[in-house]
Amino acid sequence: MNILLINHYAGSKYHGMAYRPYYLAREWARNGHYVTIVASDQAHGRPVQVHIPENKNYLLEKIDGINYLWLKTLKYNDNGIKRAFNIASFIFQLFKFSKLIVNTLKPQIVIASSTYPADIFPAHYIAKLSNAKLIYEIHDLWPLSPMILGNMSKKHPFILGMQFAENYCYKHCDAVVSILPKVSEHVKEHGLDLKKLHFVENGICVEEWNKNVKIPEKLNDLINQEKSKGNFIFGYAGNHTHANSLHTIIEAAEKVQNTRASFILVGKGREKEKLIKSALDKNLKNIIFYDFIPKETIPDLLPRFDCLLITWNNVWELYKHGISPNKIMDYMISGKPIIQAINAGNDHVKDSGCGISVPAEDSDALANAIIKMMDTSIEERNLMGERGQKFVRKYHDYKVLAQKYLEVMEKL
């Protein structure tokens, strides 16, 4: 099949986030399909941006068997009005080069997968021109996410536009693939025939966990120092943003500061300085903050901790539709037990038996789980870790997910 995957923020293992399009496309290409990813040259979560020459509006290149068509868009750094203009410029470029895409790539399957739903309009146009089947992929529920997390009115022009786009997706697509596992009720309310709905969650490339890329020596020394003190190390690796609810970890750390619990938080983000200040104000000696480290060193980092932490905001109205975070996949394949603070429609930790789940933003419950985990025998903690590994290998390896996705395409 000729597969065209449109994802504004798609990256690769060489560029950085987002990784899902790359890993799925790589598996499809390995299975003999001709795959093209269309993405923006600018993405705020991508560590390495794409350079398109000044006299060019796009760039074609091949990466690990995948064809990439990078479109030149307006530069921006983070959320805000410039991001909205960047989205608009990407949609415009898609329309502008739609006939070139159709004539050159001749897609049989077109996948609209850009987090926000507005890419459905050029995707539908391209699918019609090429007589291809159209798949809409749900990442986050827009406009529900900005309404709840950004406190935006449903009457805001941006929200009205995105709601129109979401409804358009469900009306004109041939199939919907959702990363979120509990969206059936929501999409039905917005007009989707549930016979078109399929679930392919986020995953992990298990084969990459066999690589041996070491963490920075300074971080290695910090971890060894904590171990030499006899401390039980709880680790977090990921973004330090509001969505990750790391204030709950700090509050819990304060409650257990007279125990041997030690916390190491690795990563970067808008909330990091605020979190560091909070820990300093509380005079906490049991929390260490460390800078962002490359993705390829995560397999070396996570197994060094005794237990891994993942915390969520208490946003039931949004998370009742399900979650599928990449972080939890990395955590589970590491073979370490996990404590998750969550209030959502699904719970990978509970479902797999790989750790302890507590209510979101409940620092008392998190502190109690931390103490309970320290009192758990190493044999039981190892069993938790093994359960997580088995769960990920069976359900969330990208080899498995890519095949599941292909089955949806083949039925079309």
C-alpha positions, 0 to 999 in steps of 0.5 A, spaced: 500 500 500 501 507 499 500 510 505 500 517 507 501 519 514 500 527 515 502 529 522 504 536 524 509 534 529 512 528 527 519 527 528 524 521 528 529 518 533 534 523 530 529 529 530 526 527 537 518 528 538 513 526 536 516 518 535 509 514 534 509 516 527 516 514 525 515 507 529 509 506 526 511 508 519 518 504 520 514 498 521 510 499 515 516 500 511 519 494 513 513 490 511 513 492 504 509 498 504 511 505 501 510 510 506 510 517 506 510 522 513 508 529 511 510 534 517 512 541 519 519 543 519 517 547 526 515 543 532 515 546 539 517 539 542 522 537 537 529 538 540 532 538 533 528 542 527 528 541 520 532 546 516 529 547 509 533 552 504 531 559 504 529 558 497 525 552 498 518 551 501 519 543 502 524 538 503 524 531 501 528 526 504 528 518 506 529 516 513 530 509 515 525 507 509 520 512 510 519 518 505 519 525 509 516 531 506 517 537 510 513 543 509 516 550 511 511 553 516 512 559 521 517 559 526 514 559 533 517 556 540 511 554 545 504 555 546 500 561 544 498 565 538 504 564 534 503 556 535 496 558 532 499 561 526 504 555 525 498 551 525 494 555 520 501 555 515 501 548 515 494 547 513 495 552 508 501 548 505 498 542 505 492 545 501 498 548 496 502 542 495 496 537 495 496 536 487 504 535 488 502 530 493 497 526 489 501 526 483 507 524 486 505 519 492 499 516 489 496 515 496 491 509 497 491 510 505 491 518 507 491 518 515 490 525 518 494 525 525 496 532 527 493 532 535 488 537 533 483 536 528 484 541 523 488 537 518 482 533 516 480 538 511 486 538 507 487 530 508 480 529 506 481 533 499 488 529 498 484 523 499 478 525 494 483 527 489 487 520 489 481 516 491 484 514 497 481 511 504 481 516 509 483 515 517 482 520 522 487 518 528 485 521 535 491 523 539 487 528 544 480 530 544 480 537 541 476 542 542 475 538 549 482 538 551 483 546 551 476 547 553 478 543 560 485 545 561 485 552 558 479 554 561 476 556 554 469 557 553 465 553 548 463 559 544 470 561 543 471 562 535 477 557 536 473 552 540 467 553 535 472 552 529 475 546 532 468 543 534 466 543 527 473 540 525 472 534 529 465 533 527 467 533 520 472 528 521 467 523 524 462 525 518 467 524 512 472 519 514 472 511 512 475 509 519 477 512 526 483 510 530 484 512 537 490 512 541 485 513 547 481 507 549 475 510 552 472 515 547 466 511 544 461 515 548 464 521 546 465 520 538 458 517 538 455 523 541 459 527 535 456 523 529 461 517 529 458 510 527 462 506 532 463 501 526 468 505 524 472 506 531 478 502 532 483 502 538 491 503 537 494 505 543 501 508 544 507 504 544 514 503 545 520 500 540 522 494 544 528 492 540 531 499 542 531 497 549 537 492 547 542 498 546 547 500 551 547 508 551 550 510 558 547 516 562 551 522 564 557 520 569 554 526 573 547 523 574 550 516 575 554 519 581 548 522 584 544 516 583 550 512 586 551 517 592 544 516 594 544 508 594 551 509 598 546 512 603 542 506 603 536 510 600 530 507 596 530 511 590 524 514 587 525 516 580 521 520 575 523 522 567 519 526 563 517 533 562 516 538 568 510 541 566 503 543 569 500 537 566 505 532 569 502 534 576 509 534 579 507 538 585 504 532 588 511 528 588 514 534 592 508 534 597 509 527 598 516 528 599 515 533 604 511 528 608 516 522 608 522 526 609 524 523 615 524 516 611 529 513 607 525 515 601 529 519 596 527 522 589 530 524 583 526 528 577 530 528 571 527 532 565 526 539 563 519 544 562 516 550 564 514 548 571 521 546 573 524 553 576 517 553 580 518 546 582 525 547 584 523 553 588 517 549 592 522 544 594 527 549 596 522 553 600 520 547 604 527 545 605 527 538 602 533 535 602 530 528 599 529 531 592 534 532 586 533 535 580 537 533 574 537 536 567 534 533 560 538 527 558 537 524 551 532 519 549 537 513 548 539 514 555 533 512 558 533 505 558 540 505 562 537 510 567 530 507 569 533 500 571 537 504 576 531 507 580 528 502 585 521 505 583 518 509 578 513 515 579 508 518 574 503 523 577 497 526 573 492 532 574 485 530 577 481 532 571 476 526 570 472 530 565 477 529 560 481 523 562 475 519 563 476 518 555 482 514 557 490 515 557 495 512 553 502 516 555 509 514 552 512 515 559 508 509 562 511 504 556 518 506 558 517 505 565 513 498 564 519 495 559 524 497 564 522 492 569 521 496 575 515 497 579 511 503 578 506 508 583 501 512 579 497 517 581 491 517 577 484 518 576 482 516 569 478 511 564 483 506 564 490 504 568 495 501 565 499 500 572 492 496 575 491 492 569 498 489 568 499 489 576 506 492 575 505 497 581 500 501 586 495 506 583 492 512 588 488 518 586 490 523 582 493 530 586 492 526 593 499 527 596 497 523 602 495 517 598 502 518 594 506 518 601 502 512 603 504 508 597 511 510 597 512 508 604 508 501 602 513 500 596 519 501 601 516 496 605 515 491 599 520 485 599 524 486 593 522 479 590 515 482 590 517 488 587 521 484 581 514 480 580 511 487 579 516 489 574 516 483 570 508 483 570 509 490 566 514 488 561 510 482 559 504 487 558 508 492 554 511 486 550 504 483 549 500 489 547 504 495 546 510 493 542 510 498 536 511 491 532 504 489 534 501 496 534 503 497 527 500 490 525 494 492 528 494 498 524 495 495 518 489 490 519 485 496 519 487 499 513 487 492 509 479 492 511 478 498 508 
